[in-house]
Amino acid sequence: MADYSPAVKRILRDNDCYKDREGKGDHEIWFSPISHRFFPVDNKILSRHTANGILKQAGLSKQF
């Protein structure tokens, strides 16, 4: 299975999103200046649907 986490985090950083803090378990809490929201990002994203959902929360378009 593919791990989408590195690609999602790279896309988020390229769009000025940043990691705010560690979350519960293996999650990180990120902030998007585009959507002005905090959202969780898992360290092992196995589904393209989850990856696209995270990008949507950040105010970005689907890329997977």
C-alpha positions as semicolon CSV with decimal commas, in nm:
position;residue;x (nm);y (nm);z (nm)
1;M;0,000;0,000;0,000
2;A;0,111;0,354;-0,067
3;D;0,180;0,597;0,214
4;Y;0,051;0,941;0,117
5;S;0,180;1,121;0,431
6;P;0,509;1,258;0,289
7;A;0,338;1,391;-0,023
8;V;0,049;1,546;0,172
9;K;0,286;1,717;0,417
10;R;0,501;1,848;0,130
11;I;0,192;1,995;-0,042
12;L;0,079;2,152;0,286
13;R;0,422;2,309;0,350
14;D;0,439;2,437;-0,010
15;N;0,111;2,619;0,056
16;D;0,231;2,783;0,382
17;C;0,050;2,542;0,614
18;Y;0,247;2,447;0,922
19;K;0,254;2,189;1,198
20;D;0,118;2,349;1,515
21;R;0,168;2,066;1,764
22;E;0,159;1,692;1,824
23;G;-0,185;1,538;1,852
24;K;-0,302;1,214;2,008
25;G;-0,137;0,893;1,895
26;D;0,046;0,934;1,568
27;H;-0,139;1,247;1,458
28;E;-0,010;1,600;1,416
29;I;-0,223;1,916;1,433
30;W;-0,162;2,149;1,140
31;F;-0,288;2,502;1,067
32;S;-0,386;2,640;0,727
33;P;-0,371;3,016;0,665
34;I;-0,593;2,956;0,360
35;S;-0,891;2,807;0,546
36;H;-0,794;2,950;0,889
37;R;-0,849;2,604;1,043
38;F;-0,661;2,357;1,254
39;F;-0,684;1,996;1,131
40;P;-0,529;1,658;1,213
41;V;-0,280;1,485;0,985
42;D;-0,204;1,117;1,042
43;N;0,158;1,004;1,008
44;K;0,050;0,703;0,798
45;I;-0,216;0,796;0,540
46;L;-0,305;0,483;0,343
47;S;-0,610;0,610;0,152
48;R;-0,615;0,867;-0,127
49;H;-0,960;0,969;-0,001
50;T;-0,816;1,055;0,338
51;A;-0,529;1,243;0,173
52;N;-0,772;1,448;-0,038
53;G;-0,990;1,510;0,270
54;I;-0,694;1,659;0,455
55;L;-0,616;1,885;0,159
56;K;-0,981;1,991;0,149
57;Q;-0,969;2,088;0,518
58;A;-0,663;2,298;0,436
59;G;-0,854;2,478;0,159
60;L;-0,662;2,310;-0,124
61;S;-0,787;2,116;-0,424
62;K;-0,773;1,737;-0,462
63;Q;-0,441;1,605;-0,588
64;F;-0,466;1,227;-0,547
